[in-house]
Every structure is written in C-alpha cells, then in structure tokens.
C-alpha cells in the first residue's frame, strides 16, 4: 500500500441500475473517510442523468457505451460505435489524469472505461456482486489484479485471483431497534410486518401478486401490516386505497432513503433478487420470499435467489411465471404454519458469522 500522504487517484467505473451504483458510491464514501488524500472520479455511461447516482457529490465523466449483444445487425453496429466513442474519451481522460487504479462494478456501461485502462496499462480491479458474474466482468477479469466477489460461487466463472468481500452498503444510521424502526413508519410495534419492494427499479409484478394475496391472507386469519415501497410514483394512491379498503396498516412509499429502518422493521421480505437486495437481507438477517426478475440477462437473479434459498436456506425462491396471489398467500401461510421463519433467520445469522470476507475498501487501497 502506498504512503498515506500521497494523493491517490482512483477511477470507479460504474453505471446502470442502483445495484451497480449504490455499492460503488458506498465504496467511494468509505475510501474518502479512510484516506483523506484520495481523489475519486466515476466513469460510466449515462451518469449525468442516472437517478441512482449522486452527481452533485462525486466528480464524474459521462461516456458513451452500448451492449453489442443484440440480434439486429444495425443495433450491434450502433453499440460498437458508442463503445468506440466511450473508449476514445476514456483514453484522453486517463492520459490527462493518470489514474492509479480502476475499479469496475460491471455492466456494459463500464466496458469502455475498463478497456481504456487495459490499453493504458492502468491496474484494474473488478467487483462482482452476483452469484453468476455479468459478461463484462467475466471478460475483463483476465485483466484484473484481483476480482472482489460477494458470493464464492462467482469465482468459478472468473479468470485470475478472486477474493470474497463484503458488499459495500450505504451506511445511514447506527444500530436501530425494531421498535424505533416501526415507530419511524408509524406502525404497530408488535404486529407481523411485511416488507414489499422491487429494488431500485421497482417491480409491478410483485405489487400485483401481493395485492392478490391480501384476501387469502386475511381469510387465513393473519393479522399483519405492510411497508410497501413501489420504486416509482405510479399507482401510489391506488395501492394506499387497497390497504385502506382492507383496513391494513401500511406505510406505502414511492421510495425510501432509510432502507435500514425498513429492513429492521420487517419480519418477512418479499422482493426481487438483485445483488444489492441480497446483501441487505443478509446484513439485516431478514427471511425472504424472492421472486427473480425473469427477463434479466442470463438469469442472474435466478442464480442469486437459488443461493439464498438452497445454499444459505435463508428464504424461498418463487418463479414469476408460476405465481399468483393465491400461491403467494399459500407460501406465506406454509412458512408461518411450519415455523420456518425463525429457522431462516438463524441460517442467515450463521452465514453472516461464518463468512470470512474482506473489506472491499481495504482491498482496493492495498492494490494501489
């Protein structure tokens, strides 16, 4: 590791969804806290207009990029032209700023930044949050000094050295009690509490399935309340009206900045299976029903959900195409009737204790 007095120049290549950008920004904030002389620049496609990126907080270079994995030849050509433009811009930027290290967080938004780093012989690290790495990280792992991974299974798909690390999470508050968390949402301190959300992009299908399950849950005699985060302002009033109709206490929000309160308040989470969601449910040890996004590239979320359900045994995975409100309600009823939630929580606690994982920030600083 370099002398702590020398200014370090780090590029974080990130873009796309909150699943890529939230941990990237969490890493940046931790690095700035631990190393006062670090200079961090984000590089990626679409950063200027990305709702998940704090462009008022971090310096950034917005570049062109594209996904060449297309069936239509014209779209492939357009993607390659965008990548070329992004590559040239990164090459000029690196020549001027001389980065010490590039840390890639995956997605095609970052490929020009990593390719330019390879051509300029700048050291590269990658961080992979999924059980099945994305195409860009799989390809670029051969250039990396080290690949930092959230799940050990990912190492099977990457070239070179891999090290398991804790996924960086945006820290918001110190330890929160369940009572305080439920007070925050104006909910009962004792009532069974669902957390329903679809990740940074929302999930209308999950909203629909849970609303379809309400009548069945009430018919089964379950007394419950809900924290429901839609991911957008669409249908906000309609969803609130549904809960009011059934007299179900509910905190319904388009977005929630303080997700640590939501996780702490929850007895059972129902959500997609993005990598950031998995990191949070493990961190807060919340049993979960995971409904993977079915249209994602290479079924990444399906692999993530299977890891939680089968290897950790901290939840169950349901296939969206086979799901309905009735089936979701029956799954919930089975988990409660068979008293599986305490076992799932115990499994998550054990996994969290047993996993020997490095701190990503320290690993990055070691490799400069």
VOPAGU-2260 file (C-alpha; in pm, 1 decimal, decimal comma):
REM VOPAGU-2260
SITE   aa  ch    i         X         Y         Z
SITE  UNK   A    0       0,0       0,0       0,0
SITE  UNK   A    1     125,9     347,2     -88,3
SITE  UNK   A    2     221,7     608,6     170,0
SITE  UNK   A    3     -94,9     754,5     324,1
SITE  UNK   A    4      31,9    1107,6     243,9
SITE  UNK   A    5      46,2    1056,6    -133,4
SITE  UNK   A    6    -262,6    1159,6    -326,2
SITE  UNK   A    7    -427,1     852,8    -474,3
SITE  UNK   A    8    -616,8     882,1    -799,6
SITE  UNK   A    9    -889,3     618,0    -834,5
SITE  UNK   A   10   -1144,5     572,2   -1111,4
SITE  UNK   A   11   -1465,4     387,9   -1024,4
SITE  UNK   A   12   -1629,0     252,3   -1338,8
SITE  UNK   A   13   -1999,9     212,8   -1267,8
SITE  UNK   A   14   -2337,7     275,6   -1425,8
SITE  UNK   A   15   -2680,1     130,9   -1493,4
SITE  UNK   A   16   -2902,4      24,8   -1205,3
SITE  UNK   A   17   -2890,0     100,0    -835,5
SITE  UNK   A   18   -2749,3    -249,6    -787,3
SITE  UNK   A   19   -2428,5    -129,5    -954,1
SITE  UNK   A   20   -2423,5     231,8    -839,6
SITE  UNK   A   21   -2521,8     202,2    -472,5
SITE  UNK   A   22   -2225,2     -19,5    -372,6
SITE  UNK   A   23   -1991,2     183,2    -594,2
SITE  UNK   A   24   -2087,9     504,0    -414,9
SITE  UNK   A   25   -2069,1     331,2     -76,2
SITE  UNK   A   26   -1711,4     228,7    -159,2
SITE  UNK   A   27   -1625,3     583,4    -265,6
SITE  UNK   A   28   -1757,5     733,5      57,8
SITE  UNK   A   29   -1567,0     481,9     269,9
SITE  UNK   A   30   -1245,5     544,8      77,7
SITE  UNK   A   31   -1280,1     919,5     126,5
SITE  UNK   A   32   -1325,6     863,8     501,5
SITE  UNK   A   33   -1028,6     628,3     536,0
SITE  UNK   A   34    -787,3     806,6     304,5
SITE  UNK   A   35    -805,8    1189,1     308,3
SITE  UNK   A   36    -574,4    1215,5       7,1
SITE  UNK   A   37    -775,9    1000,0    -231,7
SITE  UNK   A   38    -924,4    1153,7    -545,8
SITE  UNK   A   39   -1215,7     958,0    -691,4
SITE  UNK   A   40   -1377,1    1001,9   -1031,3
SITE  UNK   A   41   -1673,9     798,9   -1151,4
SITE  UNK   A   42   -1668,3     694,5   -1515,5
SITE  UNK   A   43   -1961,2     531,7   -1692,9
SITE  UNK   A   44   -2237,5     568,7   -1947,8
SITE  UNK   A   45   -2542,9     773,5   -1852,6
SITE  UNK   A   46   -2413,1     905,5   -1519,4
SITE  UNK   A   47   -2530,0    1261,2   -1587,0
SITE  UNK   A   48   -2897,5    1161,7   -1587,5
SITE  UNK   A   49   -2891,3     845,8   -1373,8
SITE  UNK   A   50   -3133,7     880,2   -1081,0
SITE  UNK   A   51   -2924,9     642,6    -866,7
SITE  UNK   A   52   -2602,4     842,8    -898,9
SITE  UNK   A   53   -2525,3    1141,2    -674,7
SITE  UNK   A   54   -2372,1    1356,5    -948,1
SITE  UNK   A   55   -2364,0    1654,9    -711,9
SITE  UNK   A   56   -2142,8    1461,7    -469,3
SITE  UNK   A   57   -1884,5    1290,3    -691,4
SITE  UNK   A   58   -1680,4    1412,8    -989,8
SITE  UNK   A   59   -1770,9    1207,2   -1296,1
SITE  UNK   A   60   -1704,5    1150,1   -1664,3
SITE  UNK   A   61   -2016,1    1059,8   -1862,8
SITE  UNK   A   62   -1923,0     844,8   -2161,3
SITE  UNK   A   63   -2088,3     664,0   -2449,5
SITE  UNK   A   64   -2129,4     286,5   -2441,8
SITE  UNK   A   65   -2361,0      16,9   -2567,3
SITE  UNK   A   66   -2438,2    -352,1   -2546,6
SITE  UNK   A   67   -2320,1    -539,0   -2859,1
SITE  UNK   A   68   -2520,4    -846,8   -2754,3
SITE  UNK   A   69   -2801,7    -769,5   -2997,0
SITE  UNK   A   70   -2976,4    -973,0   -3264,8
SITE  UNK   A   71   -3023,6    -683,7   -3505,6
SITE  UNK   A   72   -2703,9    -600,1   -3705,0
SITE  UNK   A   73   -2779,4    -226,4   -3708,9
SITE  UNK   A   74   -2807,9    -222,4   -3328,3
SITE  UNK   A   75   -2477,5    -409,1   -3298,9
SITE  UNK   A   76   -2305,3    -151,0   -3520,4
SITE  UNK   A   77   -2453,6     136,4   -3318,4
SITE  UNK   A   78   -2338,9     -26,2   -2993,3
SITE  UNK   A   79   -1985,0     -74,1   -3125,3
SITE  UNK   A   80   -1972,2     289,4   -3239,1
SITE  UNK   A   81   -2084,7     402,2   -2892,3
SITE  UNK   A   82   -1819,7     183,4   -2728,3
SITE  UNK   A   83   -1554,4     332,4   -2960,0
SITE  UNK   A   84   -1657,9     687,3   -2868,4
SITE  UNK   A   85   -1652,0     599,0   -2499,2
SITE  UNK   A   86   -1311,8     434,0   -2536,5
SITE  UNK   A   87   -1155,9     739,5   -2702,2
SITE  UNK   A   88   -1293,6     972,4   -2435,8
SITE  UNK   A   89   -1158,7     749,8   -2156,3
SITE  UNK   A   90    -816,2     726,4   -2322,9
SITE  UNK   A   91    -791,4    1106,8   -2334,8
SITE  UNK   A   92    -911,9    1137,6   -1975,8
SITE  UNK   A   93    -662,4     878,9   -1845,7
SITE  UNK   A   94    -376,2    1044,8   -2034,7
SITE  UNK   A   95    -458,0    1373,1   -1861,6
SITE  UNK   A   96    -531,8    1241,6   -1509,9
SITE  UNK   A   97    -304,0     933,8   -1479,0
SITE  UNK   A   98    -522,1     711,1   -1252,4
SITE  UNK   A   99    -351,1     472,9   -1009,6
SITE  UNK   A  100    -631,7     216,5   -1024,9
SITE  UNK   A  101    -963,4     149,6   -1197,8
SITE  UNK   A  102   -1233,0     -37,9   -1004,6
SITE  UNK   A  103   -1506,0    -178,8   -1229,2
SITE  UNK   A  104   -1853,8    -258,9   -1098,1
SITE  UNK   A  105   -1985,9    -440,9   -1403,8
SITE  UNK   A  106   -2247,1    -373,0   -1677,3
SITE  UNK   A  107   -2184,9    -263,5   -2034,3
SITE  UNK   A  108   -2188,9      98,2   -1911,8
SITE  UNK   A  109   -1833,5      43,0   -1782,3
SITE  UNK   A  110   -1668,5    -152,7   -2064,2
SITE  UNK   A  111   -1500,8     144,1   -2241,2
SITE  UNK   A  112   -1352,0     258,1   -1908,6
SITE  UNK   A  113   -1201,1     -85,0   -1841,0
SITE  UNK   A  114   -1079,5    -139,1   -2198,1
SITE  UNK   A  115    -908,8     200,8   -2195,4
SITE  UNK   A  116    -744,6     107,9   -1866,1
SITE  UNK   A  117    -610,5    -212,2   -2017,9
SITE  UNK   A  118    -472,7     -26,6   -2321,5
SITE  UNK   A  119    -312,4     240,0   -2099,7
SITE  UNK   A  120    -169,8     -29,6   -1867,8
SITE  UNK   A  121    -351,6     104,9   -1562,8
SITE  UNK   A  122    -408,7    -152,7   -1283,8
SITE  UNK   A  123    -766,3    -284,0   -1278,6
SITE  UNK   A  124    -984,5    -441,9   -1011,3
SITE  UNK   A  125   -1339,8    -561,1   -1057,9
SITE  UNK   A  126   -1621,5    -609,0    -810,0
SITE  UNK   A  127   -1888,4    -869,9    -884,3
SITE  UNK   A  128   -2199,4    -873,4    -670,2
SITE  UNK   A  129   -2392,0   -1158,9    -834,9
SITE  UNK   A  130   -2357,2   -1534,3    -796,5
SITE  UNK   A  131   -2326,0   -1550,2   -1177,5
SITE  UNK   A  132   -2097,0   -1268,2   -1295,9
SITE  UNK   A  133   -2208,5   -1046,8   -1582,2
SITE  UNK   A  134   -2049,8   -1064,7   -1926,0
SITE  UNK   A  135   -1834,8    -753,4   -1883,7
SITE  UNK   A  136   -1683,6    -871,8   -1555,7
SITE  UNK   A  137   -1632,6   -1224,7   -1689,0
SITE  UNK   A  138   -1445,2   -1087,4   -1988,8
SITE  UNK   A  139   -1248,3    -821,3   -1802,3
SITE  UNK   A  140   -1148,7   -1047,0   -1511,4
SITE  UNK   A  141    -847,1   -1162,4   -1714,8
SITE  UNK   A  142    -713,8    -804,8   -1697,4
SITE  UNK   A  143    -774,8    -760,0   -1325,2
SITE  UNK   A  144    -516,9    -776,4   -1047,2
SITE  UNK   A  145    -794,7    -925,0    -836,9
SITE  UNK   A  146   -1168,7    -984,5    -865,2
SITE  UNK   A  147   -1360,8    -896,5    -549,6
SITE  UNK   A  148   -1674,5   -1111,3    -522,6
SITE  UNK   A  149   -1976,5   -1115,6    -291,9
SITE  UNK   A  150   -2051,0   -1487,1    -337,5
SITE  UNK   A  151   -1780,6   -1753,8    -355,2
SITE  UNK   A  152   -1963,9   -1929,3    -640,4
SITE  UNK   A  153   -1877,6   -1637,8    -871,7
SITE  UNK   A  154   -1509,6   -1739,6    -875,5
SITE  UNK   A  155   -1598,7   -2038,1   -1095,7
SITE  UNK   A  156   -1674,2   -1800,2   -1384,7
SITE  UNK   A  157   -1386,1   -1554,5   -1346,1
SITE  UNK   A  158   -1023,7   -1571,7   -1455,8
SITE  UNK   A  159    -737,4   -1494,3   -1221,5
SITE  UNK   A  160    -742,7   -1430,2    -848,2
SITE  UNK   A  161   -1075,3   -1387,7    -664,4
SITE  UNK   A  162   -1132,2   -1275,8    -305,6
SITE  UNK   A  163   -1463,5   -1277,3    -117,4
SITE  UNK   A  164   -1553,9    -934,6      18,3
SITE  UNK   A  165   -1844,5    -773,9     197,3
SITE  UNK   A  166   -2066,6    -580,3     -38,6
SITE  UNK   A  167   -2036,2    -208,7      41,4
SITE  UNK   A  168   -2364,7     -69,6     172,8
SITE  UNK   A  169   -2459,7     293,9     207,3
SITE  UNK   A  170   -2443,8     343,9     584,0
SITE  UNK   A  171   -2718,8     563,1     722,2
SITE  UNK   A  172   -2768,6     510,5    1094,7
SITE  UNK   A  173   -2620,2     332,2    1389,7
SITE  UNK   A  174   -2788,4      26,7    1542,4
SITE  UNK   A  175   -3167,8      66,3    1528,2
SITE  UNK   A  176   -3416,9    -118,8    1745,9
SITE  UNK   A  177   -3719,7    -284,7    1590,0
SITE  UNK   A  178   -3946,4     -59,7    1797,8
SITE  UNK   A  179   -3773,6     253,0    1668,7
SITE  UNK   A  180   -3789,7     125,0    1310,4
SITE  UNK   A  181   -4162,7      56,9    1331,1
SITE  UNK   A  182   -4222,6     391,1    1500,3
SITE  UNK   A  183   -4048,0     554,2    1203,3
SITE  UNK   A  184   -4316,9     410,1     973,2
SITE  UNK   A  185   -4598,4     481,4    1226,1
SITE  UNK   A  186   -4671,2     109,1    1254,8
SITE  UNK   A  187   -4762,6    -117,9    1544,6
SITE  UNK   A  188   -4461,8    -243,5    1739,2
SITE  UNK   A  189   -4599,4    -597,4    1780,1
SITE  UNK   A  190   -4785,8    -679,2    1458,0
SITE  UNK   A  191   -4638,2    -910,4    1191,2
SITE  UNK   A  192   -4472,3    -687,2     931,9
SITE  UNK   A  193   -4410,8    -745,2     561,1
SITE  UNK   A  194   -4153,7    -553,5     358,6
SITE  UNK   A  195   -4255,2    -543,7      -8,5
SITE  UNK   A  196   -4028,6    -382,2    -264,8
SITE  UNK   A  197   -3879,0    -437,8    -606,7
SITE  UNK   A  198   -3531,5    -293,1    -567,1
SITE  UNK   A  199   -3408,2      25,8    -729,7
SITE  UNK   A  200   -3621,5     -29,9   -1041,2
SITE  UNK   A  201   -3942,5    -129,6    -865,3
SITE  UNK   A  202   -4145,5    -435,5    -966,8
SITE  UNK   A  203   -4507,7    -403,2   -1071,1
SITE  UNK   A  204   -4547,2    -781,7   -1078,8
SITE  UNK   A  205   -4459,1    -810,9    -708,6
SITE  UNK   A  206   -4703,4    -531,8    -624,7
SITE  UNK   A  207   -4974,1    -716,8    -819,0
SITE  UNK   A  208   -4904,1   -1056,8    -661,6
SITE  UNK   A  209   -4907,2    -922,9    -307,4
SITE  UNK   A  210   -5229,7    -728,5    -361,5
SITE  UNK   A  211   -5378,2   -1050,1    -499,5
SITE  UNK   A  212   -5266,4   -1234,6    -186,6
SITE  UNK   A  213   -5428,9    -996,9      62,5
SITE  UNK   A  214   -5777,1   -1152,4      67,3
SITE  UNK   A  215   -5631,6   -1502,4     108,0
SITE  UNK   A  216   -5404,8   -1390,2     393,2
SITE  UNK   A  217   -5694,5   -1224,4     573,4
SITE  UNK   A  218   -5910,3   -1533,8     519,5
SITE  UNK   A  219   -5633,8   -1740,0     682,3
SITE  UNK   A  220   -5662,8   -1514,7     988,3
SITE  UNK   A  221   -5326,4   -1341,0     955,7
SITE  UNK   A  222   -5312,1   -1004,3    1132,0
SITE  UNK   A  223   -5041,4    -803,4     959,4
SITE  UNK   A  224   -4910,2    -466,5     848,9
SITE  UNK   A  225   -4702,0    -365,7     548,8
SITE  UNK   A  226   -4410,0    -149,7     444,5
SITE  UNK   A  227   -4457,1    -125,4      68,1
SITE  UNK   A  228   -4201,3      55,4    -147,5
SITE  UNK   A  229   -4310,9      78,1    -509,6
SITE  UNK   A  230   -3998,4     212,2    -678,7
SITE  UNK   A  231   -4198,3     485,5    -856,8
SITE  UNK   A  232   -4488,6     724,3    -804,6
SITE  UNK   A  233   -4713,5     518,8   -1031,8
SITE  UNK   A  234   -5014,7     362,8    -859,6
SITE  UNK   A  235   -4917,6     512,1    -521,5
SITE  UNK   A  236   -5269,0     636,9    -439,3
SITE  UNK   A  237   -5431,5     322,7    -579,2
SITE  UNK   A  238   -5218,8      98,2    -358,4
SITE  UNK   A  239   -5289,4     307,5     -49,7
SITE  UNK   A  240   -5660,9     279,5    -128,2
SITE  UNK   A  241   -5633,4    -101,1    -142,6
SITE  UNK   A  242   -5479,6    -117,3     204,8
SITE  UNK   A  243   -5739,8     125,9     338,2
SITE  UNK   A  244   -6018,3     -86,9     188,7
SITE  UNK   A  245   -5899,0    -391,4     383,8
SITE  UNK   A  246   -5810,9    -183,2     692,4
SITE  UNK   A  247   -5449,6    -298,3     679,9
SITE  UNK   A  248   -5196,1     -62,8     844,4
SITE  UNK   A  249   -4946,4      23,6     572,8
SITE  UNK   A  250   -4661,3     261,5     502,2
SITE  UNK   A  251   -4676,1     298,9     123,4
SITE  UNK   A  252   -4396,2     496,5     -38,4
SITE  UNK   A  253   -4258,5     554,2    -385,1
SITE  UNK   A  254   -3902,2     543,5    -249,2
SITE  UNK   A  255   -3735,2     506,7      89,5
SITE  UNK   A  256   -3391,8     652,1     158,2
SITE  UNK   A  257   -3364,9     490,9     502,6
SITE  UNK   A  258   -3381,8     126,6     399,8
SITE  UNK   A  259   -3207,9      25,3     721,7
SITE  UNK   A  260   -3528,5     121,2     904,5
SITE  UNK   A  261   -3738,3     -82,6     659,6
SITE  UNK   A  262   -3522,8    -394,7     694,3
SITE  UNK   A  263   -3510,2    -367,6    1073,5
SITE  UNK   A  264   -3888,8    -334,7    1096,2
SITE  UNK   A  265   -3960,9    -638,4     875,2
SITE  UNK   A  266   -4045,6    -996,0     975,9
SITE  UNK   A  267   -4061,7   -1116,3     614,5
SITE  UNK   A  268   -3934,4    -957,5     294,5
SITE  UNK   A  269   -4088,8   -1014,2     -50,0
SITE  UNK   A  270   -3876,0    -877,5    -332,3
SITE  UNK   A  271   -3668,4    -933,3    -642,7
SITE  UNK   A  272   -3327,2   -1096,0    -605,7
SITE  UNK   A  273   -3083,5    -829,0    -715,0
SITE  UNK   A  274   -2737,4    -844,2    -563,3
SITE  UNK   A  275   -2785,1    -531,0    -350,9
SITE  UNK   A  276   -3109,6    -671,3    -209,1
SITE  UNK   A  277   -2933,1    -994,9    -116,4
SITE  UNK   A  278   -2652,6    -807,0      56,0
SITE  UNK   A  279   -2906,4    -614,3     262,7
SITE  UNK   A  280   -3121,8    -911,8     359,2
SITE  UNK   A  281   -2805,2   -1091,2     474,0
SITE  UNK   A  282   -2683,9    -783,6     662,7
SITE  UNK   A  283   -3018,1    -743,7     842,8
SITE  UNK   A  284   -3090,3   -1121,6     853,0
SITE  UNK   A  285   -3446,5   -1093,9     720,6
SITE  UNK   A  286   -3612,5   -1415,3     590,6
SITE  UNK   A  287   -3726,8   -1355,7     234,3
SITE  UNK   A  288   -3951,4   -1472,0     -44,7
SITE  UNK   A  289   -3752,5   -1393,2    -358,7
SITE  UNK   A  290   -3918,5   -1354,8    -698,9
SITE  UNK   A  291   -3632,5   -1316,3    -950,1
SITE  UNK   A  292   -3673,7   -1077,4   -1240,6
SITE  UNK   A  293   -3741,5   -1323,3   -1525,2
SITE  UNK   A  294   -3614,4   -1115,9   -1817,7
SITE  UNK   A  295   -3266,5   -1032,5   -1693,8
SITE  UNK   A  296   -2951,4   -1123,1   -1879,7
SITE  UNK   A  297   -2850,4   -1486,1   -1818,6
SITE  UNK   A  298   -3095,8   -1518,0   -1527,4
SITE  UNK   A  299   -2860,5   -1352,7   -1277,0
SITE  UNK   A  300   -3138,0   -1300,5   -1024,9
SITE  UNK   A  301   -3245,7   -1663,2   -1050,0
SITE  UNK   A  302   -2893,3   -1770,9    -954,3
SITE  UNK   A  303   -2890,8   -1519,0    -668,3
SITE  UNK   A  304   -3226,0   -1640,1    -533,3
SITE  UNK   A  305   -3113,9   -2002,6    -552,1
SITE  UNK   A  306   -2804,9   -1915,3    -347,8
SITE  UNK   A  307   -3017,9   -1769,3     -67,7
SITE  UNK   A  308   -3280,6   -2044,6     -79,5
SITE  UNK   A  309   -3066,1   -2353,7    -135,7
SITE  UNK   A  310   -2717,7   -2280,5      -1,1
SITE  UNK   A  311   -2792,4   -2044,1     286,4
SITE  UNK   A  312   -3152,8   -2160,0     342,9
SITE  UNK   A  313   -3246,4   -1806,7     438,8
SITE  UNK   A  314   -3552,3   -1782,1     216,1
SITE  UNK   A  315   -3753,2   -1933,3     -66,6
SITE  UNK   A  316   -3738,4   -1863,8    -440,0
SITE  UNK   A  317   -4056,1   -1846,4    -649,0
SITE  UNK   A  318   -4078,6   -1841,0   -1028,6
SITE  UNK   A  319   -4283,9   -1545,7   -1151,4
SITE  UNK   A  320   -4439,9   -1737,9   -1440,0
SITE  UNK   A  321   -4595,4   -1988,0   -1197,7
SITE  UNK   A  322   -4703,7   -1731,4    -940,4
SITE  UNK   A  323   -5041,5   -1587,5    -841,7
SITE  UNK   A  324   -5185,2   -1410,6    -539,4
SITE  UNK   A  325   -5324,3   -1739,3    -411,4
SITE  UNK   A  326   -4990,5   -1921,2    -446,0
SITE  UNK   A  327   -4802,2   -1637,9    -275,9
SITE  UNK   A  328   -5050,5   -1639,8      12,9
SITE  UNK   A  329   -5018,2   -2017,2      45,4
SITE  UNK   A  330   -4638,0   -1989,9      51,9
SITE  UNK   A  331   -4657,8   -1730,1     329,4
SITE  UNK   A  332   -4906,2   -1941,7     523,3
SITE  UNK   A  333   -4682,6   -2250,3     492,9
SITE  UNK   A  334   -4378,4   -2059,2     620,9
SITE  UNK   A  335   -4574,0   -1938,4     922,5
SITE  UNK   A  336   -4757,3   -2264,8     994,5
SITE  UNK   A  337   -4435,7   -2467,0     977,4
SITE  UNK   A  338   -4248,3   -2205,4    1182,8
SITE  UNK   A  339   -3979,7   -2173,5     917,6
SITE  UNK   A  340   -3909,2   -1802,2     958,8
SITE  UNK   A  341   -3706,4   -1842,4    1282,6
SITE  UNK   A  342   -3503,5   -2118,4    1113,0
SITE  UNK   A  343   -3437,6   -1897,2     810,1
SITE  UNK   A  344   -3329,6   -1609,1    1031,2
SITE  UNK   A  345   -3098,4   -1839,9    1224,4
SITE  UNK   A  346   -2947,1   -1963,8     896,3
SITE  UNK   A  347   -2881,4   -1605,8     782,9
SITE  UNK   A  348   -2721,1   -1520,1    1117,7
SITE  UNK   A  349   -2498,9   -1829,1    1095,7
SITE  UNK   A  350   -2400,0   -1748,5     736,9
SITE  UNK   A  351   -2314,1   -1393,3     833,3
SITE  UNK   A  352   -2094,3   -1519,0    1119,7
SITE  UNK   A  353   -1920,9   -1792,7     921,2
SITE  UNK   A  354   -1846,5   -1599,1     604,5
SITE  UNK   A  355   -1485,4   -1487,2     616,7
SITE  UNK   A  356   -1494,1   -1180,8     395,3
SITE  UNK   A  357   -1252,5    -897,4     337,8
SITE  UNK   A  358   -1341,2    -530,4     342,0
SITE  UNK   A  359   -1353,5    -403,6     -18,7
SITE  UNK   A  360   -1219,2     -59,3      69,1
SITE  UNK   A  361    -909,7    -204,4     236,3
SITE  UNK   A  362    -856,1    -441,2     -57,3
SITE  UNK   A  363    -872,9    -152,9    -304,5
SITE  UNK   A  364    -621,5      55,1    -107,5
SITE  UNK   A  365    -387,0    -245,1     -85,1
SITE  UNK   A  366    -385,4    -280,7    -463,0
SITE  UNK   A  367    -289,7      75,7    -548,1
